[in-house]
Amino acid sequence: MNAHAISAIIRKDLKVVSQNKGVMLPIIILPLILFVILPWVVTLMPFLGDVFGITVDDLNKVQDLINRMGAGVQQELAGYDQYQVFVVYFLVYVMAPFFMIIPLMVSSVIAADSFAGEKERKTMEALLYTPTTDRELFIAKLLSGWLAALAVALVGFVLYAIMANAAGWSQIGRIFFPNTMWLVLISWVVPALPGLGLGVMVLVSSRAQGFQDANQIGSVVVLPVVFLAIGQVSGAMSLSVPLVFLLGLVIWLLDGLLIWLGSRSFKRGRMLGA
C-alpha cells in the first residue's frame, strides 16, 4: 500500500476543505454555538425565567422527568437542588445526543466535498489518474474525513468541558463534567460516528453532480441522532453507560457494512462516467 500517496491525498483534501467557506462555516459555527454559547445560556435560564419563559412548574417537570429515568441518573443527580438539577441534566444528558451530531456533520460535509466537490471543481479526472489503486484512493478519501471529524469532535469536547464547568461553577461549586457516560461516549461512540457519515456519503456523493446535491441528500444521516435527542428530552429514554456502549457497537457494525458496500461500488471508471 502506497502510504505516501495516501497521505498526500489526505493533505490535499484537508487543504481544499480549509479554503472552502461553504464547508468551513458550518464546521465552525455549529460547534461554537453548542460548545461555547449554549452552556452559558442553559446556566442562566432558570434565573432569567421571564426572558426564557422558564417557570417553577417547568423546573418541577424536569424533576418529574428525572424521577422516571434510570437509577444511575437519579443517583448522580441526588443531592442537587432544583436549579442544579436543571443545569446538570441539560449540560450532561440533553447535550450528549447533540454533541454526536458534530462528527457526523463534519465527516458528511467533508465527504460530500471530497467526491462530489471534485466533480464540481473539475479536478476529479486528474485525481483518478494519480498513481494509486482504487483501494488506496478510497482509503485516503475516508481517512481525510475521519481524521478531520475526530479532530473537531475532540477539540470541541475539551472546549465544551471547560465551558460547561465554568458556566456551572457558580451553581454547582465543583467540576461535574464529564461523567462516566460521557467518557464512554467520547472514547467509543464518537470515533465510530464519522464512519457512519462517511459510509453514507461515499455511496451518495460519488453519484451526485455537485457538493450541494450530495450534502443535502446525505444530511439524512443525522436524523437518527435527532430522534435520539428527542427521546432524551422527552424522557422516552435516558442515556446510560450500557446504552451508550451498545449504541457504539451498533454504529461500528454499521460502519463496517457501509464501508464494505462503498469499497465495492468505488470504481474509477464508474466515477469518470458519472
N, C-alpha and C positions, 0 to 999 in steps of 0.2 A: 504494500500500500504506500502511495506517494504522500508521505506526511507533509513534505514541503509544499506540494501543490495544494493540499487541503488547507493548510494554514494560510497560504497566500489568498485563496478564495475567501476564507473567513475574514481576513483582514480587509479585503476589498469590499465585501458585503457590509461590514460594520462601518467602514469609512463612508460608503454611499448612504447608509442609513443616517449617520450623524450629520450629513449635509442636506438631508431631505426634511424640510419643515413639516410637511404633511405627515411624516412618520414620527418625528421627534416631539411635536406639540402634544399629542395625547399621552405619549410616554412620560412627559414632564408634568403636564397639568393635572392629570388624574391622581398620581401619587402625591403631588403637592397638596391637593385638596384633602385626600384621605388621611395622609400621614402627618401633616403639619397643622392644617386648619381645623379639621374635624375634631381632634381630641380636645382642643380648647373650647369649641362650640358645645360639645357634649358636657364638659365640666361646668359650663356656665348656664346650661339650660334649666336646671332645677331652681336656680336663683334669679333667673330672668323670666319667670313664668308668664308675665304679661307680654313679653316680646315673642316668646316661642310658643305660647299657648299651653304651657305645662301647668297643671293644677295638682293639688294634693291627691285628688282622685286618680290622676294619671300615675303618680308615684305608687299609690296603693295597687293599681293594676299591674305594675311591674313586679311588685312583691308577690301578688297572686300568681303571676306567670311563673315566677321562680319557684313558688311552692309546688307547682305541678311538674317541675323538672326533676332530673335525677338526683340521687342523694349526694353525688360528688359535687354538683353545682351548689346545692343547698349548703353543704358543709363548708365549701370555700367562701361562700358569702355570709356565713353565720358570724355574728359579732359586729357586722357593719350596721350603721344606722340607715335610715331611709334614703338619704341623699347619697351616701357612699355606695349603697347597693345599686342605685341608678347609674352612677358613674362607672363602677367596676363591671356591671353587667353589660353595658353598651360598649365600653372600650375593650373588654376582653372577649365577650361571647358574640355580640352582634357584629362586631367589626371583623371577626375571623373569616366569614364567607366573602366579605367584600375584599379582604386582602388577597384572597385566592384569585380574584379577577385579574390582578395585576400581571402575574406571569403568563396567564392565558392571553391577555390582551397584547402584551409585548411580543410574545412569540408569534401570535397570529398576524400582527401588523408587519413584523419583520419578514415572516414567511411570504406574505402577500407581495411585499415589495421585492423579495428575493427571486420570485418566479415571475409573476405577472408584471412586476415593475421592470424586470429585464426586457420583457417584450415591449413595454411602453417606451423605454429609452432606446430601443433598437440595439441592445447590446447582447441579446440572447444568443444570436448566431456565433458571435466571437467567443462567448463563454463556452458554448458547446463544442467548439473546435480546439479548446485547450487540451494539452496532453494529459488528460485524466480519464479514467474509466467512468462508466455510468455510476458505479458504486461509490467511487471516490467523490464525484461531484455531488451525489445525493447526500453522502455523509457530511460534506463541507457545508451544504445548504442547511442541513438540520442543525449542525453544531453552531453555526453563526447565530441562529435564532435562539437556540437553547442557552448558550452562554450569556447572551445579552439579557434574556428574560431572568435568568438566575441572578445576574449581577444587579439588575434593577430591583428584584424582589429582596435580596439580602441587604442592599443599601437601604431600601425602604423599610425593612424590618428594624434595622438599627435606628433609623430616624424615628420610626413610629414608637419604638420602645422609649426613646429619650423624651419625645413629645408627650406620650401618654402619662409617663411617670411625673414629668414636670407639670403638666396640666392638672393632674390629680393630687399633687403633693399637698396642696392647701387643705384638701378634704380628707385624704387617706392618711397622710403623715408618714408614709413609707413607700418603698418600691414594691409595687404589686404586679408589675408586668415585666416579663412574660411568666405565665404559669406553665405547668407540665403539658397541658393540651397544646399550647402554642409552640412549645419546643418540638413536640412530635409533628405538628403541622409544618414547621419550618424545615425540619431535618428529613421528613419522609414524604409529605404530600407536595410541598412546593417544588422540589426537584422533579416530580413527575408531571406537574401541570403543563410546563412548556411542551412536553412531548405530545400531550393531547391536542394542544393548539396547533402544533407543527404538523402532526399527522393529518389532521383535517384539512389544513391549509395546503399541504402538498397535493392532496387529491383534488382540491378545488382550484388553486391558483395556477397549476400547470396547464389548465384548460381555459382559464379566464383570459380575456383580452387585455385587461388593464388592472392596475393596482386597486382602483375603487371597486371594480366588479368583484375581484377576489376578496377584498376586505369586507364588503357588505354581505356576501354570501357566507363567508367563513365566520362572521361575527356570531352566528347562532351557537357557536361552541361555548359561549359564556352563559347561555340560558340555563343549563343545569345548576351552575353556581348561583345564579339569580334565584332559582327556585329553592336552593339550599338556604340562601339568606332569608327568603320569605318564611320558610319553615322555622328558622331560628327566631325571627322577630315575632311570629305569630304564636310561638310556643308549641307548634306541632312536633318539634324535635329540639333536642339540645345537643350541641357538640360536646363530646367527651373523649378521653384518650382512646378507649376501644373503638369508638365510632370513627374517629379521625384516622386511626391506623387502618381500619377496614376500608375507609374511603380511599386512602393512599394505595392500598393493594389493588383495588378495582381500577384505579387510574393507571397504575403501572401495567396491568394486564391489557387495558385498552390501548396504551401506548404501543405495546408490542404488536398488537393486532394492526393498528393503523399504520405503523411504520413498515410492517411487513407488506401490507397492501400497497403502500406508497412506493416501496422499493421495487415491487413487481411492475407497477404501472409507469415508473420513471424510465423512459427511453429517449435517447437523444433525437432519433428520427421522428418520433411522435411529437416531441416538443417543437421541433423545427417546422413541422407541418401544421401545428395548432394555430 
